[in-house]
Amino acid sequence: MKFHNQMILATDVDYRESNAVAAGILFERWESESPVKEITVRVSNVEAYVPGQFYKRELPCIKALLDTIHDSITCILIDGYVYLGKDRKPGLGKHLWDMLEGQIPVIGVAKSAFADTPEPAELIRGNSIRPLFVTSEGIDAEIARQCVRKMHGENRIPTLLRRVDALCRKGHGARGMGRGAWDWENMLKFFILLRPQCCQTYVYEYSKFQ
């Protein structure tokens, strides 16, 4: 297999019942605003979600995505945790690291706090007051946080992580009904259609803290 440029890979997966779309964005530098390449892969017959074993559902989807990539990857970003809680229980990212036999560093960027997540994992970006939660393997934890901090975008979630999230949802043909589809942004858009004037203030506050 021939490898080309060295790239950073951001991944995300969107689910519809027993089907999924895994998406990947390849970019050259942490500060990059635009991707070099976008990839989507449809996966059928995915595992049902089992509490505490989410990796069994998502890991095969990420593997299917990686099988289509021929570039040399220097780091992989996942939507979730590498380690869970202060006891550092293996999360999706750790299982990915093991699957790759420790050859590629993995950084987990989670939007929601897991119970007993150590405070040093928290990362405040831009104008937001809500943290992201960054864990890693194969790369120093502080360096991983700094890498995520300097990613493009003034808001809480970096530009390219937003983009890969939208890309996997778009792979199903429409937004909504996938994992995380009814986020605050979509809810606000829905209410604006119903009450445009009443929602102006809330839209401003939402935008201010993202």
C-alpha positions in Angstrom: 0.0 0.0 0.0 1.4 3.4 -1.0 1.2 6.2 1.5 1.1 9.8 0.6 1.1 13.0 2.7 1.2 13.0 6.5 -2.2 14.0 7.8 -4.2 14.5 10.9 -7.6 12.7 10.8 -10.8 13.8 12.6 -13.5 11.2 12.7 -17.2 11.0 13.6 -20.0 8.5 13.2 -23.8 9.0 12.7 -26.3 6.2 13.3 -29.7 5.4 11.9 -31.1 2.2 13.5 -28.7 -0.6 12.4 -26.8 1.5 9.8 -24.1 4.1 10.2 -22.1 6.6 8.2 -18.5 7.1 9.4 -16.9 10.3 8.3 -13.3 11.4 8.2 -11.6 14.8 7.5 -7.9 14.9 6.7 -5.9 18.1 7.3 -2.3 19.1 7.4 -1.9 21.3 10.5 -3.7 21.9 13.7 -4.5 25.4 12.7 -5.9 24.4 9.3 -9.3 26.0 8.4 -10.1 23.6 5.5 -9.6 19.9 5.0 -7.4 18.4 2.4 -9.8 15.5 1.9 -13.2 14.3 3.1 -14.2 10.7 3.3 -17.5 9.0 4.2 -18.2 5.2 4.5 -21.6 3.6 4.9 -21.6 0.7 7.4 -24.5 -1.8 7.7 -25.6 -4.0 10.5 -23.8 -2.1 13.3 -23.8 -3.4 16.8 -26.7 -2.3 19.1 -25.7 0.2 21.7 -24.8 -1.4 25.0 -24.2 0.9 28.0 -20.6 0.8 29.0 -19.6 -0.8 25.7 -20.0 1.9 23.2 -16.7 1.1 21.6 -18.2 -2.2 20.3 -20.6 -0.1 18.2 -18.3 2.7 17.0 -14.9 1.0 16.6 -15.9 -1.2 13.6 -17.2 2.0 11.9 -13.9 3.8 12.4 -12.0 0.7 11.2 -14.1 0.7 8.0 -13.2 4.4 7.5 -9.5 3.8 8.1 -9.5 0.9 5.6 -10.2 3.5 2.8 -7.4 5.9 3.7 -4.0 5.6 2.0 -2.4 8.7 3.6 0.0 8.5 6.4 -1.9 9.6 9.6 0.1 11.3 12.4 -2.9 11.6 14.8 -6.5 10.6 15.0 -9.2 12.7 16.7 -12.4 10.9 17.9 -15.7 12.3 19.2 -15.5 10.8 22.7 -13.1 9.7 25.4 -9.8 7.8 25.3 -10.0 7.2 29.1 -13.1 7.4 31.3 -13.0 9.0 34.7 -10.3 9.4 37.3 -9.7 5.6 37.2 -8.8 5.9 33.5 -11.1 3.1 32.3 -10.6 2.3 28.6 -12.9 4.3 26.4 -13.4 4.3 22.6 -10.0 6.0 22.0 -8.1 3.4 24.1 -9.7 0.6 22.2 -8.8 2.3 18.9 -5.2 2.8 20.1 -5.0 -0.9 20.9 -6.5 -1.9 17.6 -3.8 0.2 15.9 -1.2 -1.5 18.0 -0.1 1.8 19.4 1.2 3.1 16.0 -0.9 6.3 15.8 -1.6 8.7 18.7 -5.3 9.1 19.5 -7.0 12.2 21.0 -10.5 12.1 22.3 -12.5 15.3 22.3 -15.8 14.9 24.2 -18.5 17.5 24.5 -20.2 16.1 27.6 -18.6 15.4 31.0 -18.2 11.8 32.1 -18.5 11.1 35.8 -15.3 11.8 37.7 -13.5 13.2 34.7 -10.3 14.8 36.0 -10.4 18.6 35.9 -7.1 18.8 33.9 -9.0 17.2 31.0 -11.2 20.3 30.7 -10.4 22.7 27.9 -12.0 26.1 27.4 -11.9 27.4 23.9 -12.6 30.9 22.5 -15.6 32.7 23.9 -17.2 29.7 25.4 -17.7 29.1 29.2 -18.4 25.4 28.6 -15.4 23.1 28.5 -14.5 20.3 26.1 -13.0 17.2 27.6 -9.7 16.1 26.1 -8.1 12.7 26.8 -5.3 11.0 24.9 -3.0 8.1 24.3 0.3 8.0 22.5 0.7 11.8 23.0 1.2 13.8 26.2 -2.1 14.9 27.7 -1.1 18.6 27.9 0.2 18.6 24.4 -3.0 17.0 23.2 -5.0 19.8 24.9 -2.8 22.5 23.3 -3.3 20.9 19.9 -7.1 21.0 20.3 -6.9 24.6 21.7 -5.1 25.9 18.6 -7.4 24.3 16.1 -9.2 26.8 13.8 -12.3 28.4 15.1 -13.2 31.0 17.7 -16.0 29.0 19.3 -16.1 26.0 21.7 -16.0 23.3 19.0 -13.2 23.7 16.4 -14.2 24.3 12.8 -13.1 21.0 11.4 -14.7 19.0 14.2 -18.0 20.7 13.4 -17.4 19.9 9.8 -16.8 16.2 10.3 -19.9 16.1 12.5 -22.0 17.6 9.7 -20.3 15.4 7.1 -21.4 12.1 8.7 -25.0 13.3 9.1 -25.0 14.5 5.6 -24.0 11.0 4.5 -27.5 9.8 5.4 -29.0 12.4 3.1 -30.4 14.7 5.7 -29.7 16.0 9.2 -31.7 14.9 12.2 -32.5 11.6 13.9 -28.8 10.6 14.2 -26.6 10.7 17.2 -26.7 14.2 18.6 -28.9 15.5 15.7 -31.2 17.4 18.1 -28.6 19.6 19.6 -29.1 23.2 20.8 -28.4 24.7 17.4 -31.2 22.6 15.7 -33.6 23.2 18.6 -33.1 27.0 18.3 -33.6 27.0 14.6 -36.9 25.1 15.1 -38.2 27.6 17.7 -37.1 30.5 15.6 -39.5 29.3 12.9 -42.3 29.4 15.4 -41.4 32.5 17.4 -38.8 34.6 15.5 -39.0 37.7 17.8 -39.0 35.8 21.0 -36.0 33.8 20.2 -33.6 36.7 19.2 -32.2 37.0 22.6 -31.6 33.3 23.1 -29.9 33.0 19.7 -27.5 35.7 20.8 -26.8 34.0 24.1 -26.3 30.6 22.4 -23.9 32.1 19.8 -22.0 34.0 22.5 -21.0 30.9 24.4 -20.3 28.4 21.6 
